[in-house]
Amino acid sequence: MKLSVLVAFLTFNLSYAPVDQDSSAVELKEFTISENRLEIPFNKVSRNISVLQRKAIETTPARSIQELLSFTPGVDVRQRGVSGVQANIGIRGGSFEQTLMLLNGIKLTDPQTGHHLMNIPVPLQSIQRIEVLKGPGSRIFGQNAFAGAINIITELPETKSLNIQGFGGDFGMRGGHIISSLPIGKYKQTLSVSHDASDGHWYNSDFKVNNVFYESGYELNDKHEFNSMFGFSDRTFGANGFYTNAFPDQWESIQTYLSALSHSYRNKELFLQSRGYWRRNIDEFRLRRNEPEFFTNNHTSDVFALEINGAYTHRWGTSGLGIETREERITSSNLGDRNRSFIGLFAEHRVEFLEKFDARAGVYSNYYNELGWRHFPGAELGFQLDKFSRFYTNFGNSFRIPSFTELYYQDPSNFSNPDLLPEEAWNYELGWKLNKSRLNAEVVYFYRFTENLIDYTREPSTVHPNPNRWAPGNLSQVTFRGIETAFQYAPNLGGQHVRLNELNLSYNYIDAALVQAEGVESRLALNSLRHQVIAGLQAAFIQKIELTIKGRYIERMALDPYFLLDARLDYNRLKKLGFFAEISNITNSDYIEAGFVQMPGRWAKAGFMVNVGR
């Protein structure tokens, strides 16, 4: 195993807690789930939600948000290469087009394609926590939260801090992050800059990713607060095997801009928030890296949005209302010049009754200029068995608007279909959760019936390779049923020299039943997880060394199963000067997650961090 430890690039990484503080990964009941209207403590939520806290973000053997999410139960992450330079995220059997990604509640939907969902301009070290909602999210977040939603949450610290991190490793990996906090009176602000690069783990898989992220907040008084965000991500990479195996010299360059302004008002029982944001994605794709004249696609997509959300607590519970308007545009050498507009209305109410019961119901109404008004209701019911144990059930109607690629993209291998209808699904969930100081457990059964499922199909052929073209259509109905289990325990066994801090284990099973015409080939419908097992432990040695070990068994319906084992060692993680080392795929497994990309065997990286807080 070749390990190239390159410490050529320094970065400053902001720690959002004082240097010597840390939080237990199991005390989830302390959290309030950050939805856009209602705020509900984690232990009173009647949904299956996984929360990745700051400690887990720092100690998990992962160098990107994509890699971090791959250790989350029920989440299917399909990476193309190391460090997640591009990855597809699915939840509960849903495709990468059926997951909604948010940053502090702001939607990062890309109207061109879900392949750009993870073009997020935030370094991993800037994130305070990640909330993963599994199941329908349309009633809460609107369109495209079809199978689930992932909300990345950052925080503005009130103290000055600076953290430096640099790393290097196999495949010529090098990079680092600079994240600093400099509050001035009531004005809080953070700035982060990051760089990640690699020579690639196989032919034409090199990449460079640069991110800049600025966030600020100003408290005018106890009631009014203003916030702003600006982010930029520049990623360029060799795309061997990303979309086809016929052209190993594929290449892509993507620039993503994000800016947002918001105002929030709090006055006892009333909460109001208004915000506007803009997201631009510029994508250049070449079939031959050094011959742009052979075949090049250029796409520029823009999303403009305004939102107003509010909640009012009164004697009959808490009511939430919201309105959003979105304009999506694209200018493309292949897709043409397109635009579409949406209006969304939210209404929901939550009430507690009979001491141990609570209920929540609501509806999301969406106006799409192509189809008019549609309405998507949902409801939840919870029963608090005792202080620690809770039963819950919920149902909801979710939907997804086709991407511009599905509607209009055409090439020698694919037809377009401008007459596609939105996907719709009915979802049901029944679960039990246990939240104690040292133990968390959850068992969930879910059911999703999808109509108008968008899938690419083609007629079979006796010729190899098949010369027929793929075509998207609302051709299928599919039913997903699944069981999700997760257990997390903090034994705190041992003494000062050796201590076992945490154990976790999860198992997820999905069964899918597809209904479609006989004799056609399907590209997407039955390509989800079937079995997923994730296990891990964290131990500490001489109060300075932390060891995290994670193992994953993944079996998908259309790919060979595989097992991955990863480990990370941290020294002085919370002190002024610390070091870390990671080894990925210790078992040297041979596997493919997405496209035709052969994932790397065993590989390692190491680095340092400098924390400065005043």
Salt bridges, closest charged atoms under 4 A:
ASP20 OD1 - LYS575 NZ 3.36
ASP22 OD2 - ARG573 NH2 2.31
GLU35 OE1 - ARG360 NH2 2.42
GLU39 OE2 - ARG266 NH2 2.75
GLU58 OE2 - ARG54 NE 3.09
GLU58 OE1 - ARG573 NH1 2.28
ASP76 OD2 - ARG78 NE 3.00
ASP76 OD1 - ARG556 NH2 2.69
GLU97 OE1 - ARG400 NH1 3.95
ASP110 OD2 - ARG279 NH1 2.73
GLU131 OE2 - ARG129 NE 3.09
ASP199 OD1 - ARG174 NH1 2.98
ASP206 OD1 - ARG289 NH1 2.83
GLU219 OE2 - LYS188 NZ 3.70
ASP283 OD2 - HIS116 NE2 3.30
GLU284 OE2 - ARG286 NE 2.89
GLU291 OE1 - ARG288 NH1 3.52
ASP302 OD1 - ARG280 NE 2.75
GLU307 OE1 - ARG275 NE 3.07
GLU324 OE1 - LYS107 NZ 2.53
GLU327 OE2 - ARG329 NE 3.86
GLU328 OE2 - ARG326 NH2 2.95
GLU328 OE1 - ARG340 NE 2.83
GLU348 OE2 - ARG37 NE 2.81
GLU348 OE1 - ARG139 NH2 3.90
GLU348 OE1 - ARG360 NH2 2.83
GLU352 OE2 - LYS44 NZ 3.68
GLU352 OE2 - ARG350 NH1 3.12
ASP358 OD1 - ARG350 NH2 3.83
ASP358 OD2 - ARG390 NH2 2.65
GLU380 OE2 - ARG47 NH1 3.62
GLU380 OE2 - ARG139 NH2 3.12
GLU380 OE2 - ARG360 NH1 3.74
GLU406 OE2 - ARG400 NH2 3.04
GLU423 OE1 - ARG400 NE 2.75
GLU424 OE2 - ARG374 NH1 2.50
GLU429 OE2 - ARG92 NH2 2.46
GLU484 OE2 - ARG92 NE 2.95
GLU521 OE1 - ARG458 NE 3.37
GLU546 OE1 - ARG573 NE 2.76
ASP566 OD2 - ARG552 NH2 2.90
ASP570 OD2 - ARG568 NE 2.80
GLU582 OE2 - ARG63 NH1 3.95
GLU582 OE2 - ARG568 NH1 2.62
GLU582 OE1 - LYS605 NZ 3.46
